[in-house]
Amino acid sequence: MSILPILHWPDPRLSEVCAPVTGDVAALAADMLDTMYDAKGRGLAAPQVGHMIRLFVMDVGWKEGAPDPVVMINPEVAPAAEGSVWGQEACLSIPGVAAELCRPGHVRVHWTDLEGARHDGVMTGFAARCVQHELDHLDGLVIFDRLSPERRKDLENAYGG
C-alpha cells in the first residue's frame, strides 16, 4: 500500500462536490487507510487525496484500541434524533487548526462497503461527528465553511489564509 499526499486548504478541489463511485475502489481505500493512520487521523475523504468521488474511510477508536476501519462508498446521512452537540473538529487538510462546531449527535448512515453490500446504521458521539465531517468533504465543504464569518476569518488568518 501507499501513503498518499493530502491536499491542503485552499486547494480548489476541496471545494468541489464529488461524483458517485462507480468502479472498484479497494486499492484506493487501502491507500487512504494507510494515509489516515500515518497522518494520525480518524477519517479521510477521497477528495483530500485528489480523488473526486464519494468515498471516505474512518476509524474513530484506533488511537485507544485495536484498529476497526470502516470504508463508506456513496454514503448518505440524515439526523437520527433531535438535538445537536458542540465539539471540536480538526482536519488533515487544514493542519494545526481546530474549531468548535455544532452538529447532530446521532445520525443515520446508508452506505455501500467494498464488497458491494449496503449498510444502514446509526452513529453516535464522535463517530457521528466524524461521518458528518467526512461527508462535508464529499460535498465540497471544510470546517471553515461551518463557522461564522468572524470566526472563519480568525482561523483562516491563524492558518495563514
N, C-alpha and C positions, 0 to 999 in steps of 0.2 A: 504494500500500500504506500501511498504518498502523502506528504504534508503539502497542502495547497496554500498558495498565497491568499491572505484575507484582504479584501478591499477595505479601504478606509474612507470614511466620510471626508469630503463631499463628493466622492466618485459618483457621477450621474447614474450609474447602473443601480445604485442603492435606492434611487427614487422611481424605478420602473416597476410596473405591475408585471408579475411573472405569468408565463403561459402554462397551461396544464401539462403534466408529464404524460408522454405518450409512448415512450420506449423503455428499454432496460436501463435502470439507474443503479444497479447493485454495486458496480465498481466505484461510481461517484459517491454513493452513500458511504461506502467503506472508507474512502479517502477523506470524506467530510468528518466522519467519526474520529479518524486518526488526527486530523487537523484540530478538531474541537478539543480532544484530550490534550494534545500538545500545547494548545493555547490556554489551557486551564479553564475552558469554558464549560457551560452546561447545555448550550444549544448552539446550533449553527444552521443558517438557511443557505440554500443553493446560491442566491444572488450575492451573498457575502464572499463567495469564491468564484464569482463571474459566470455562473450558470443561471440563466433567467427562466427557471422552471419552478413549479410549485412543489418543492421538496425541502424538508428540513429534518435534522437529526437532533436528538436531545438525550441527556442522561442527567437527571436532576439530583441523583443521590450518590454518584460515583465518588465524590470527594469524601463522603462519610462512610462508605461501604463498598461492596463489590459493584463493578460496572453493570448497568442494566440499560443498555442503549435501546432507543426507540427510533424507528425511521418512519416518518409520515409523508406519504405521497398524496398529493391533491387534497390536503386537509380542509375541512370546513368546521367552523367553530360558531357556537351560539351560547349565550349565557344560560347556565343551567339553573340558576336560582337568583333571587333578588339579592341585592347587596354587593357593594364594592369595597375593596380594601386598598389602603395605601401600602406601597412597598418600594424598596429601592431596586433599580434596574441598572445594569451596566451592559455594554455591548462590545463584542470583539472588534467591530468596525469603527468604534469611537473609543479607542483605548484611553484609560485614565479618567473617563467621565462616568459619573453615576447620577441618576436623577430619581426623585420620588415621583411615582406615577400611581394613579388610582385606576384599578381595573376590577372587573368581576372576580370574586373569589372562587367561583365554581364555573366551569364551562363544560359543555357537551361537545365532543370532538368526533367527527367522522373522518376516517382516512383509510387509505389502502397501504398494505405493507409490501415488502419486497417480493413476497410470494403471490401477490395479487389478491389476497384476502382483504375483505372490507371489515373495518372495526368501527365500533361505536362505544365511546366510553365517556365517563365524567372525570374530569381532572379537578383537583382541589389544591389549595395552598400554592406552594412555589411551582408545582407542575402546571397549574392553570396559568400562572403568570408567564412561565417560560413558553408555553404553547402560544399565548397571545402575542408575546414579543416576537417569536419567530414568524407567526402568521403576518404580523405587521411588515416584516421584511418582504414577504411574498407579495404584499400589496403596495410596496414601494415606500414604506414608512420606516423611520428610525425614531429613537426616543425623543430627539429634538422636536419632532412633529407632534408629539403628545403634550408639549409644555405650553404654558402661557407665553406670549411674545416677550415679556420681560425676562422670565426665567430662561427661555431659549437663548436670548441674546447673551445673558450672563454666562451660560455654559458654553456657547459657541466661542465667545471671547476667551474663556478659560482654556478651551481646547486649541484655540489658535485659528478659529474660523473667522 
